[in-house]
Amino acid sequence: MQRRISVVVQPYFWLFAALIGWLNSPSLSGTILWIGIILLSVLFHEFGHALTAVFFRQKAQIQLVALGGVTTFHGPKLKFWQQFIIVLNGPLAGILLFFLASLALALPLSSTLRGIVATIRTVNLFWSIINLLPVLPLDGGQLLRIALEGFFGVKGYKASLVIGIIFATLLSFYFFIAQAFLIGAFFFLFAFQTFDLYRKSRNANFMDREDSLKKMLLEAESLLQQGRPVEAEALFQEVLMKGAGGLLSSIAAQYIAFLYVQQGKRQEAYDLLLSNKERLDDSARCLLHQLAAEQGNHPLVAELSADCYQFSPKQEVALRNARAFAALNQPQPSGGWIQTAWQLGPFDLKTCLDDEVFNSVRNNSVFRHFVDPLYEGHRS
């Protein structure tokens, strides 16, 4: 019979388990005992997820990583209630281990064994409670996400992220005040990660949950990697049309825009990126920045100036920004960008500033404050 559950242990799992063991029992024997307790507890928890996934005809893999365990699974599409049970059975497995340890403590055990069992009992109760908090990526956050998304769709998913951000932030402050700085730092990290998820999902819609659309996008990306741009573009166009303005649709639009540029269709690329301006990744925003300069959309170039330079700190980007701000009659940022461009390497400053776009700022004292030292430095 084909094995349906595989277990992979990453090296960092042992390192962090040893660190936790040493902090709780600073001796070799104590650290080894703690590593065993952590290994047992994490595996028990993750097998709660994995065995339930297998029951629902999934193939599961358990990975023991630095901060615990992660169970992934794939197979036939699951309903929301099935996903909910798979996630729930992880903490329930930990609670079961807590009760088993409690029963074992009623037996006549040696003092050493009693101490080990008591530690297993405490660890699993504590971790099960913490893990049920409604904060991603904890199981409680996943349960909240599945429940709200099942009832309310994408709006429910976004609501679960907001709730998670609030809880993680409050818990972070609580633990910092209680001087439990390590736990507070973890919850602060969870809050930041969840906020980033929320930021990226603001434009998600119901079509982003369609597996067929995701597969179509992946197939188009694969065709592009195989050097088959015509076929890839046809699939990207289909995702763009069916995605109804969601995240998948936006991703497809960005791919199409880059293909348009390769084909010399720069106006079409500009129009497509402009219509998706709020959902672009960094590389697409920089392409829009370049195309906007070509189209004379100086306010948009100025709007994207700092982000694009941060992503691509090149002289041509800085000069593009300088021209845009000059066209908008803003001498201070225009001069500042000229200075930034010069720091990346000398260029023909006179020819650059003779461009008519600098007419409105060329003789401005604020602008000259940035530019004149460059002339003097170049002559010296």
Contacts in CASP RR format, 6 or more apart in sequence:
PFRMAT RR
TARGET T0000
AUTHOR 0000-0000-0000
METHOD contacts of the structure
MODEL  1
MQRRISVVVQPYFWLFAALIGWLNSPSLSGTILWIGIILLSVLFHEFGHA
LTAVFFRQKAQIQLVALGGVTTFHGPKLKFWQQFIIVLNGPLAGILLFFL
ASLALALPLSSTLRGIVATIRTVNLFWSIINLLPVLPLDGGQLLRIALEG
FFGVKGYKASLVIGIIFATLLSFYFFIAQAFLIGAFFFLFAFQTFDLYRK
SRNANFMDREDSLKKMLLEAESLLQQGRPVEAEALFQEVLMKGAGGLLSS
IAAQYIAFLYVQQGKRQEAYDLLLSNKERLDDSARCLLHQLAAEQGNHPL
VAELSADCYQFSPKQEVALRNARAFAALNQPQPSGGWIQTAWQLGPFDLK
TCLDDEVFNSVRNNSVFRHFVDPLYEGHRS
4 54 0 8 1.000
4 58 0 8 1.000
4 59 0 8 1.000
4 60 0 8 1.000
5 47 0 8 1.000
5 50 0 8 1.000
5 51 0 8 1.000
5 54 0 8 1.000
5 59 0 8 1.000
5 60 0 8 1.000
5 61 0 8 1.000
5 62 0 8 1.000
6 60 0 8 1.000
6 61 0 8 1.000
6 62 0 8 1.000
7 43 0 8 1.000
7 61 0 8 1.000
7 62 0 8 1.000
7 63 0 8 1.000
7 64 0 8 1.000
8 61 0 8 1.000
8 62 0 8 1.000
8 63 0 8 1.000
8 64 0 8 1.000
9 63 0 8 1.000
9 64 0 8 1.000
10 63 0 8 1.000
10 64 0 8 1.000
10 65 0 8 1.000
10 66 0 8 1.000
12 65 0 8 1.000
12 66 0 8 1.000
13 64 0 8 1.000
13 65 0 8 1.000
13 66 0 8 1.000
13 68 0 8 1.000
13 69 0 8 1.000
14 35 0 8 1.000
15 66 0 8 1.000
16 66 0 8 1.000
16 67 0 8 1.000
16 68 0 8 1.000
17 34 0 8 1.000
17 35 0 8 1.000
17 36 0 8 1.000
17 38 0 8 1.000
17 39 0 8 1.000
18 31 0 8 1.000
18 34 0 8 1.000
18 35 0 8 1.000
20 34 0 8 1.000
20 38 0 8 1.000
21 30 0 8 1.000
21 31 0 8 1.000
21 33 0 8 1.000
21 34 0 8 1.000
21 35 0 8 1.000
21 38 0 8 1.000
22 31 0 8 1.000
22 34 0 8 1.000
24 34 0 8 1.000
25 31 0 8 1.000
25 33 0 8 1.000
25 34 0 8 1.000
33 116 0 8 1.000
33 119 0 8 1.000
34 119 0 8 1.000
37 116 0 8 1.000
37 119 0 8 1.000
37 120 0 8 1.000
37 123 0 8 1.000
38 123 0 8 1.000
39 64 0 8 1.000
40 97 0 8 1.000
40 120 0 8 1.000
41 94 0 8 1.000
41 97 0 8 1.000
41 120 0 8 1.000
41 123 0 8 1.000
41 124 0 8 1.000
41 127 0 8 1.000
42 64 0 8 1.000
42 68 0 8 1.000
42 69 0 8 1.000
43 62 0 8 1.000
43 64 0 8 1.000
44 93 0 8 1.000
44 94 0 8 1.000
44 96 0 8 1.000
44 97 0 8 1.000
44 124 0 8 1.000
45 69 0 8 1.000
45 90 0 8 1.000
45 91 0 8 1.000
45 93 0 8 1.000
45 94 0 8 1.000
45 127 0 8 1.000
45 128 0 8 1.000
45 131 0 8 1.000
46 62 0 8 1.000
46 64 0 8 1.000
46 69 0 8 1.000
46 70 0 8 1.000
46 71 0 8 1.000
46 90 0 8 1.000
47 62 0 8 1.000
47 93 0 8 1.000
48 89 0 8 1.000
48 90 0 8 1.000
48 92 0 8 1.000
48 93 0 8 1.000
49 60 0 8 1.000
49 62 0 8 1.000
49 71 0 8 1.000
49 73 0 8 1.000
49 86 0 8 1.000
49 87 0 8 1.000
49 89 0 8 1.000
49 90 0 8 1.000
49 93 0 8 1.000
50 60 0 8 1.000
50 61 0 8 1.000
50 62 0 8 1.000
50 71 0 8 1.000
50 73 0 8 1.000
51 60 0 8 1.000
51 89 0 8 1.000
52 85 0 8 1.000
52 86 0 8 1.000
52 89 0 8 1.000
52 90 0 8 1.000
53 59 0 8 1.000
53 60 0 8 1.000
53 71 0 8 1.000
53 73 0 8 1.000
53 86 0 8 1.000
54 60 0 8 1.000
56 76 0 8 1.000
56 78 0 8 1.000
56 82 0 8 1.000
56 86 0 8 1.000
57 75 0 8 1.000
57 76 0 8 1.000
58 73 0 8 1.000
58 74 0 8 1.000
58 75 0 8 1.000
58 76 0 8 1.000
58 78 0 8 1.000
58 86 0 8 1.000
59 73 0 8 1.000
59 74 0 8 1.000
59 75 0 8 1.000
60 71 0 8 1.000
60 72 0 8 1.000
60 73 0 8 1.000
61 71 0 8 1.000
61 72 0 8 1.000
61 73 0 8 1.000
62 69 0 8 1.000
62 70 0 8 1.000
62 71 0 8 1.000
63 69 0 8 1.000
63 70 0 8 1.000
63 71 0 8 1.000
63 72 0 8 1.000
67 186 0 8 1.000
73 86 0 8 1.000
77 211 0 8 1.000
78 86 0 8 1.000
80 146 0 8 1.000
80 147 0 8 1.000
80 149 0 8 1.000
80 150 0 8 1.000
83 146 0 8 1.000
84 143 0 8 1.000
84 146 0 8 1.000
84 147 0 8 1.000
87 139 0 8 1.000
87 140 0 8 1.000
87 142 0 8 1.000
87 143 0 8 1.000
87 146 0 8 1.000
88 139 0 8 1.000
88 143 0 8 1.000
90 131 0 8 1.000
90 139 0 8 1.000
91 128 0 8 1.000
91 131 0 8 1.000
91 132 0 8 1.000
91 139 0 8 1.000
91 140 0 8 1.000
94 124 0 8 1.000
94 127 0 8 1.000
94 128 0 8 1.000
95 124 0 8 1.000
95 125 0 8 1.000
95 128 0 8 1.000
97 120 0 8 1.000
97 124 0 8 1.000
98 121 0 8 1.000
98 124 0 8 1.000
98 125 0 8 1.000
98 128 0 8 1.000
101 117 0 8 1.000
101 118 0 8 1.000
101 120 0 8 1.000
101 121 0 8 1.000
101 124 0 8 1.000
102 121 0 8 1.000
104 117 0 8 1.000
105 114 0 8 1.000
105 117 0 8 1.000
105 118 0 8 1.000
105 121 0 8 1.000
109 117 0 8 1.000
130 138 0 8 1.000
131 138 0 8 1.000
131 139 0 8 1.000
131 140 0 8 1.000
132 138 0 8 1.000
132 139 0 8 1.000
132 140 0 8 1.000
132 143 0 8 1.000
133 140 0 8 1.000
133 141 0 8 1.000
133 167 0 8 1.000
133 171 0 8 1.000
134 140 0 8 1.000
134 141 0 8 1.000
134 143 0 8 1.000
134 144 0 8 1.000
134 160 0 8 1.000
134 163 0 8 1.000
134 164 0 8 1.000
134 167 0 8 1.000
135 141 0 8 1.000
135 164 0 8 1.000
135 167 0 8 1.000
135 168 0 8 1.000
135 171 0 8 1.000
135 187 0 8 1.000
135 190 0 8 1.000
135 191 0 8 1.000
135 194 0 8 1.000
136 142 0 8 1.000
136 145 0 8 1.000
136 160 0 8 1.000
136 161 0 8 1.000
136 164 0 8 1.000
136 190 0 8 1.000
136 193 0 8 1.000
136 194 0 8 1.000
136 197 0 8 1.000
137 190 0 8 1.000
137 193 0 8 1.000
138 190 0 8 1.000
141 160 0 8 1.000
141 164 0 8 1.000
144 160 0 8 1.000
144 163 0 8 1.000
144 164 0 8 1.000
145 156 0 8 1.000
145 157 0 8 1.000
145 160 0 8 1.000
145 161 0 8 1.000
147 160 0 8 1.000
148 156 0 8 1.000
148 157 0 8 1.000
148 159 0 8 1.000
148 160 0 8 1.000
149 156 0 8 1.000
149 157 0 8 1.000
149 160 0 8 1.000
150 156 0 8 1.000
152 159 0 8 1.000
153 206 0 8 1.000
153 209 0 8 1.000
154 201 0 8 1.000
154 204 0 8 1.000
154 205 0 8 1.000
154 206 0 8 1.000
154 208 0 8 1.000
154 209 0 8 1.000
157 201 0 8 1.000
157 204 0 8 1.000
158 198 0 8 1.000
158 201 0 8 1.000
158 202 0 8 1.000
158 204 0 8 1.000
161 194 0 8 1.000
161 195 0 8 1.000
161 197 0 8 1.000
161 198 0 8 1.000
161 201 0 8 1.000
162 198 0 8 1.000
164 190 0 8 1.000
164 191 0 8 1.000
164 194 0 8 1.000
165 191 0 8 1.000
165 194 0 8 1.000
165 195 0 8 1.000
165 198 0 8 1.000
168 187 0 8 1.000
168 188 0 8 1.000
168 190 0 8 1.000
168 191 0 8 1.000
168 194 0 8 1.000
169 187 0 8 1.000
169 188 0 8 1.000
169 191 0 8 1.000
171 184 0 8 1.000
171 187 0 8 1.000
172 184 0 8 1.000
172 185 0 8 1.000
172 187 0 8 1.000
172 188 0 8 1.000
172 190 0 8 1.000
172 191 0 8 1.000
174 184 0 8 1.000
175 181 0 8 1.000
175 183 0 8 1.000
175 184 0 8 1.000
175 187 0 8 1.000
176 184 0 8 1.000
200 247 0 8 1.000
201 247 0 8 1.000
203 245 0 8 1.000
203 246 0 8 1.000
203 247 0 8 1.000
203 250 0 8 1.000
203 278 0 8 1.000
203 279 0 8 1.000
204 246 0 8 1.000
204 247 0 8 1.000
205 243 0 8 1.000
205 244 0 8 1.000
205 245 0 8 1.000
205 246 0 8 1.000
205 247 0 8 1.000
206 244 0 8 1.000
207 213 0 8 1.000
207 242 0 8 1.000
207 243 0 8 1.000
207 244 0 8 1.000
207 245 0 8 1.000
207 246 0 8 1.000
207 248 0 8 1.000
207 249 0 8 1.000
208 243 0 8 1.000
208 246 0 8 1.000
208 247 0 8 1.000
208 248 0 8 1.000
213 239 0 8 1.000
213 242 0 8 1.000
213 243 0 8 1.000
213 248 0 8 1.000
214 248 0 8 1.000
216 235 0 8 1.000
216 238 0 8 1.000
216 239 0 8 1.000
216 242 0 8 1.000
217 235 0 8 1.000
217 236 0 8 1.000
217 239 0 8 1.000
217 248 0 8 1.000
217 251 0 8 1.000
217 252 0 8 1.000
219 235 0 8 1.000
220 232 0 8 1.000
220 233 0 8 1.000
220 235 0 8 1.000
220 236 0 8 1.000
220 239 0 8 1.000
220 252 0 8 1.000
220 255 0 8 1.000
221 232 0 8 1.000
221 255 0 8 1.000
223 229 0 8 1.000
223 231 0 8 1.000
223 232 0 8 1.000
223 235 0 8 1.000
224 232 0 8 1.000
224 255 0 8 1.000
229 259 0 8 1.000
229 262 0 8 1.000
232 255 0 8 1.000
232 259 0 8 1.000
233 255 0 8 1.000
233 256 0 8 1.000
233 259 0 8 1.000
236 252 0 8 1.000
236 253 0 8 1.000
236 255 0 8 1.000
236 256 0 8 1.000
236 259 0 8 1.000
237 252 0 8 1.000
237 256 0 8 1.000
239 248 0 8 1.000
239 249 0 8 1.000
239 251 0 8 1.000
239 252 0 8 1.000
240 249 0 8 1.000
240 252 0 8 1.000
240 253 0 8 1.000
240 256 0 8 1.000
242 249 0 8 1.000
243 249 0 8 1.000
243 252 0 8 1.000
246 279 0 8 1.000
247 279 0 8 1.000
250 276 0 8 1.000
250 279 0 8 1.000
250 280 0 8 1.000
253 272 0 8 1.000
253 273 0 8 1.000
253 275 0 8 1.000
253 276 0 8 1.000
254 273 0 8 1.000
254 276 0 8 1.000
254 280 0 8 1.000
254 281 0 8 1.000
254 283 0 8 1.000
254 284 0 8 1.000
256 269 0 8 1.000
256 272 0 8 1.000
257 269 0 8 1.000
257 272 0 8 1.000
257 273 0 8 1.000
257 284 0 8 1.000
257 287 0 8 1.000
258 269 0 8 1.000
258 284 0 8 1.000
258 287 0 8 1.000
260 266 0 8 1.000
260 268 0 8 1.000
260 269 0 8 1.000
260 272 0 8 1.000
261 269 0 8 1.000
261 287 0 8 1.000
261 291 0 8 1.000
266 291 0 8 1.000
266 294 0 8 1.000
267 295 0 8 1.000
269 287 0 8 1.000
269 291 0 8 1.000
270 288 0 8 1.000
270 291 0 8 1.000
270 292 0 8 1.000
270 294 0 8 1.000
270 295 0 8 1.000
273 280 0 8 1.000
273 284 0 8 1.000
273 287 0 8 1.000
273 288 0 8 1.000
273 291 0 8 1.000
274 288 0 8 1.000
274 292 0 8 1.000
274 300 0 8 1.000
276 284 0 8 1.000
277 288 0 8 1.000
277 300 0 8 1.000
280 288 0 8 1.000
282 307 0 8 1.000
282 311 0 8 1.000
283 311 0 8 1.000
285 304 0 8 1.000
285 307 0 8 1.000
285 308 0 8 1.000
285 311 0 8 1.000
286 304 0 8 1.000
286 308 0 8 1.000
286 311 0 8 1.000
286 312 0 8 1.000
286 317 0 8 1.000
288 300 0 8 1.000
288 304 0 8 1.000
289 300 0 8 1.000
289 301 0 8 1.000
289 304 0 8 1.000
289 305 0 8 1.000
289 308 0 8 1.000
289 317 0 8 1.000
289 320 0 8 1.000
290 320 0 8 1.000
292 300 0 8 1.000
292 301 0 8 1.000
292 304 0 8 1.000
293 301 0 8 1.000
293 320 0 8 1.000
293 323 0 8 1.000
293 324 0 8 1.000
296 327 0 8 1.000
298 323 0 8 1.000
298 324 0 8 1.000
298 325 0 8 1.000
298 327 0 8 1.000
298 328 0 8 1.000
299 324 0 8 1.000
299 328 0 8 1.000
301 320 0 8 1.000
301 321 0 8 1.000
301 323 0 8 1.000
301 324 0 8 1.000
302 321 0 8 1.000
302 324 0 8 1.000
302 325 0 8 1.000
302 328 0 8 1.000
302 330 0 8 1.000
302 333 0 8 1.000
305 320 0 8 1.000
305 321 0 8 1.000
305 324 0 8 1.000
305 325 0 8 1.000
305 333 0 8 1.000
305 337 0 8 1.000
308 317 0 8 1.000
308 321 0 8 1.000
309 317 0 8 1.000
309 318 0 8 1.000
309 321 0 8 1.000
309 340 0 8 1.000
313 344 0 8 1.000
314 344 0 8 1.000
315 341 0 8 1.000
315 344 0 8 1.000
315 345 0 8 1.000
315 347 0 8 1.000
318 337 0 8 1.000
318 338 0 8 1.000
318 340 0 8 1.000
318 341 0 8 1.000
318 344 0 8 1.000
319 337 0 8 1.000
319 338 0 8 1.000
319 341 0 8 1.000
319 347 0 8 1.000
319 352 0 8 1.000
321 333 0 8 1.000
321 337 0 8 1.000
322 334 0 8 1.000
322 335 0 8 1.000
322 336 0 8 1.000
322 337 0 8 1.000
322 338 0 8 1.000
322 341 0 8 1.000
323 334 0 8 1.000
323 355 0 8 1.000
323 357 0 8 1.000
323 358 0 8 1.000
325 331 0 8 1.000
325 333 0 8 1.000
325 334 0 8 1.000
325 335 0 8 1.000
325 337 0 8 1.000
326 334 0 8 1.000
326 357 0 8 1.000
326 358 0 8 1.000
326 360 0 8 1.000
326 361 0 8 1.000
326 367 0 8 1.000
327 357 0 8 1.000
327 360 0 8 1.000
329 360 0 8 1.000
329 361 0 8 1.000
330 361 0 8 1.000
331 361 0 8 1.000
331 364 0 8 1.000
331 366 0 8 1.000
331 367 0 8 1.000
332 366 0 8 1.000
332 367 0 8 1.000
332 370 0 8 1.000
334 358 0 8 1.000
334 361 0 8 1.000
334 367 0 8 1.000
335 361 0 8 1.000
335 366 0 8 1.000
335 367 0 8 1.000
335 370 0 8 1.000
335 371 0 8 1.000
336 370 0 8 1.000
338 349 0 8 1.000
338 352 0 8 1.000
338 353 0 8 1.000
338 370 0 8 1.000
338 371 0 8 1.000
338 374 0 8 1.000
339 370 0 8 1.000
339 371 0 8 1.000
339 374 0 8 1.000
341 347 0 8 1.000
342 349 0 8 1.000
342 374 0 8 1.000
346 378 0 8 1.000
349 371 0 8 1.000
349 374 0 8 1.000
349 375 0 8 1.000
349 378 0 8 1.000
353 362 0 8 1.000
353 371 0 8 1.000
361 367 0 8 1.000
END
